[in-house]
């Protein structure tokens, strides 16, 4: 039996299957995507369906996703947890520049607070570690913001297991985001550290960014057909079964696709099915 909820940071209960907002930005994560009303409708539908964890970033747009969240959902429901990210500067479509100096991180966090129209960000994630800034300085800035009440919990994104252990020796960490899905498990060692320490693991590209094809596709299709589900739903269900700390936040700009993704939480896989999927 899989757990339907997770206690993020030890004090924020969230449903494990959430919603990610990257697809609300345009191509290359730049500018808005499509009709603004469609984006607002997706966000509101997610909350209607019981989503309590929304994952975003200041650089989706940039600024676009955070502003849409506030326009769609503010004032926020008491049980809604909004996670955002800072530490990356954008200069154009698919152009990303790591920026982890203390003054940059502080300015980014305070800008996110204004866009989200909140006094405290539930989960503030360092989008990338800056190799040119000591880790202690980057985490120290986030720790200071936490002590000031501007963020509640600190998360990290895209790092090794060794680096995570180092970060844990410096301050409290609530979550990690690394690429992880049914056919890409390179971060299995990072997931193991999260399990050991009770950290949330938010896998990005949980649907393999559309790459569930080939040999894996036929096996997925067989099991999915047995459940009357899609391959994408099966991939999300596998993540929920794989570890009690995984919190997938698949993104979409379509209400219909959102509903399809969220329906994956109801799938229950047998031990044999899980074993077969594990072997892909």
C-alpha positions in Angstrom: 0.0 0.0 0.0 1.5 3.4 -1.0 1.4 6.5 1.2 -0.7 9.2 -0.3 0.9 12.1 1.6 4.3 13.2 2.9 5.3 15.5 5.7 7.6 18.0 4.0 10.2 19.4 6.2 8.6 17.6 9.1 5.7 20.0 9.4 4.0 20.6 6.0 1.7 17.7 4.9 1.4 17.5 1.2 -0.2 15.0 -1.3 2.6 13.2 -3.0 1.5 13.8 -6.5 1.8 17.5 -7.2 1.9 20.0 -10.1 4.9 21.6 -11.7 4.6 24.9 -13.5 7.5 24.8 -16.1 5.0 24.1 -18.9 3.2 27.4 -18.2 6.2 29.2 -19.8 6.8 29.4 -23.5 9.4 27.5 -25.6 12.8 27.4 -24.0 11.0 28.3 -20.7 10.8 31.9 -22.1 7.8 34.1 -22.0 4.2 32.9 -21.6 2.8 29.8 -23.3 -0.5 30.1 -25.1 -3.6 31.8 -23.6 -3.3 33.2 -20.1 -6.8 32.1 -19.1 -5.8 28.5 -19.9 -2.8 28.7 -17.6 -5.0 30.1 -14.8 -7.6 27.4 -15.4 -4.9 24.6 -15.0 -3.7 26.0 -11.7 -7.2 26.3 -10.3 -8.1 22.8 -11.5 -5.0 21.4 -9.8 -6.1 22.8 -6.5 -9.7 21.6 -7.1 -8.4 18.1 -7.7 -6.7 18.2 -4.3 -3.1 19.1 -5.3 -1.4 20.6 -2.2 2.2 21.0 -3.6 2.9 23.3 -6.5 6.5 23.5 -7.7 7.7 26.6 -9.7 10.8 28.7 -10.2 11.5 32.4 -10.6 13.2 31.7 -14.0 10.2 30.0 -15.6 9.4 32.9 -18.0 11.2 34.4 -16.2 8.7 35.6 -13.5 5.7 34.3 -15.6 4.9 31.1 -13.6 5.1 32.8 -10.2 2.9 35.7 -11.3 0.3 33.2 -12.7 0.2 31.3 -9.4 -0.5 34.5 -7.5 -3.2 35.6 -10.0 -4.9 32.2 -10.0 -4.7 31.1 -6.4 -4.0 34.1 -4.1 -5.2 34.2 -1.3 -3.8 30.8 -0.8 -5.6 27.9 0.8 -4.1 27.0 4.2 -3.0 23.5 3.1 -1.4 24.7 -0.2 2.4 24.5 -0.2 4.2 26.5 -2.9 7.8 25.7 -3.7 9.9 28.0 -5.8 13.6 28.2 -6.8 16.3 30.8 -7.2 20.0 30.9 -8.2 19.7 31.0 -12.0 19.5 34.1 -14.2 17.9 33.9 -17.7 19.0 35.9 -20.7 16.9 34.2 -23.4 15.2 31.0 -24.4 17.1 28.0 -23.0 19.8 30.4 -21.7 20.6 29.7 -18.1 23.3 31.3 -15.9 24.1 30.2 -12.4 24.1 33.0 -9.9 24.7 32.0 -6.3 26.4 34.9 -4.7 24.7 35.8 -1.4 23.4 39.2 -2.6 22.0 37.6 -5.7 20.2 34.8 -3.8 18.7 37.3 -1.3 17.4 39.6 -4.1 15.9 36.6 -6.0 14.1 35.3 -2.9 12.7 38.8 -2.0 11.5 39.2 -5.6 9.8 35.8 -5.5 8.0 36.9 -2.3 6.7 40.0 -4.0 5.5 38.1 -7.1 3.9 35.3 -5.1 2.3 37.9 -2.8 3.4 36.1 0.4 5.4 36.8 3.5 7.0 33.3 3.6 7.9 30.9 0.9 7.2 27.3 2.1 10.1 25.7 0.2 12.8 27.8 -1.4 15.1 25.7 -3.5 18.6 26.5 -4.8 18.1 25.8 -8.5 21.8 25.0 -9.1 24.9 25.1 -6.8 27.2 27.8 -7.9 30.7 26.3 -8.4 32.3 29.7 -7.9 30.7 30.4 -4.5 31.5 28.4 -1.4 28.6 26.1 -0.5 28.6 27.4 3.0 28.0 31.0 1.7 25.1 29.9 -0.5 23.4 27.8 2.2 24.2 30.5 4.8 22.3 33.0 2.8 19.2 30.7 2.7 19.6 29.9 6.3 19.6 33.6 7.2 16.4 34.1 5.1 14.9 31.2 7.0 15.7 32.7 10.3 14.1 36.0 9.1 10.9 34.1 8.3 11.1 34.7 4.6 11.4 31.0 3.8 10.2 28.0 5.8 12.4 25.2 4.3 15.4 24.9 2.1 15.6 22.6 -0.9 18.4 21.8 -3.4 18.3 20.9 -7.1 20.6 18.8 -9.2 23.5 17.6 -7.1 25.4 14.5 -6.2 25.0 12.3 -3.1 28.3 13.5 -1.7 27.3 17.1 -2.2 24.0 16.5 -0.5 25.7 14.9 2.5 28.0 18.0 2.7 25.0 20.3 2.6 23.3 18.4 5.3 26.3 18.9 7.5 25.9 22.7 7.1 22.2 23.2 7.6 18.7 21.6 7.5 17.5 20.5 4.1 13.9 19.5 3.4 14.0 18.4 -0.2 16.1 17.6 -3.3 15.1 17.8 -7.0 17.1 15.6 -9.4 16.3 14.1 -12.7 14.7 10.7 -12.1 12.1 8.6 -13.8 11.3 5.0 -14.9 14.0 4.9 -17.6 16.6 7.3 -16.0 17.7 6.3 -12.5 21.2 7.9 -12.4 20.3 9.7 -9.2 19.3 6.5 -7.3 22.1 7.2 -4.8 20.8 10.7 -4.1 17.3 9.2 -3.6 18.8 6.8 -1.1 20.3 9.6 0.9 16.9 11.3 0.9 15.3 8.1 2.2 17.9 7.9 5.0 17.4 11.4 6.1 13.6 11.7 5.5 14.0 14.3 2.8 11.4 14.8 0.0 12.7 13.8 -3.4 11.0 15.7 -6.3 12.0 13.9 -9.5 12.1 16.3 -12.5 11.3 15.0 -15.9 9.1 12.4 -14.1 7.6 11.4 -17.5 11.1 11.2 -19.1 10.3 14.3 -21.1 8.3 12.1 -23.6 11.1 9.5 -24.0 9.1 6.5 -22.9 9.5 4.7 -26.3 11.1 1.7 -27.9 11.5 -1.6 -25.9 10.3 0.1 -22.7 7.3 1.4 -24.5 5.9 -2.1 -25.3 6.3 -3.4 -21.8 4.8 -0.2 -20.4 1.9 -0.5 -22.8 1.1 -4.0 -21.8 0.9 -3.2 -18.1 -0.8 0.1 -18.7 -3.5 -1.6 -20.9 -4.1 -4.0 -18.0 -5.0 -1.1 -15.8 -6.8 0.9 -18.5 -4.1 3.6 -18.1 -1.7 5.5 -20.3 2.0 4.9 -20.3 2.5 8.3 -18.6 0.1 7.4 -15.8 2.0 4.1 -15.3 5.3 6.0 -15.1 3.9 8.3 -12.4 2.4 5.4 -10.5 5.8 3.6 -10.6 7.4 6.7 -9.0 4.8 6.7 -6.2 5.4 3.0 -5.6 9.2 3.2 -5.9 9.9 5.1 -2.7 7.8 6.7 0.0 9.8 10.0 -0.3 9.2 10.6 -4.0 6.9 13.6 -4.8 6.5 13.8 -8.6 5.2 17.2 -9.9 4.5 16.6 -13.6 3.8 19.8 -15.5 1.3 20.6 -18.3 -0.6 23.5 -19.8 -3.7 21.4 -20.4 -6.5 20.8 -18.0 -7.3 17.4 -19.7 -3.6 16.3 -19.4 -3.5 17.5 -15.8 -6.5 15.3 -14.9 -4.9 12.4 -16.7 -1.7 12.9 -14.6 -3.5 13.2 -11.3 -5.5 10.1 -12.0 -2.2 8.2 -11.8 -2.4 8.4 -8.0 -5.2 5.9 -8.0 -3.3 3.2 -9.8 -2.2 0.2 -7.6 0.6 -2.0 -9.1 1.2 -5.6 -8.1 4.6 -6.7 -6.9 5.1 -8.6 -10.2 4.3 -5.5 -12.2 6.7 -3.4 -10.1 9.4 -5.9 -10.5 8.9 -6.0 -14.3 9.0 -2.2 -14.4 12.1 -2.1 -12.2 13.9 -4.3 -14.7 13.4 -1.8 -17.6 
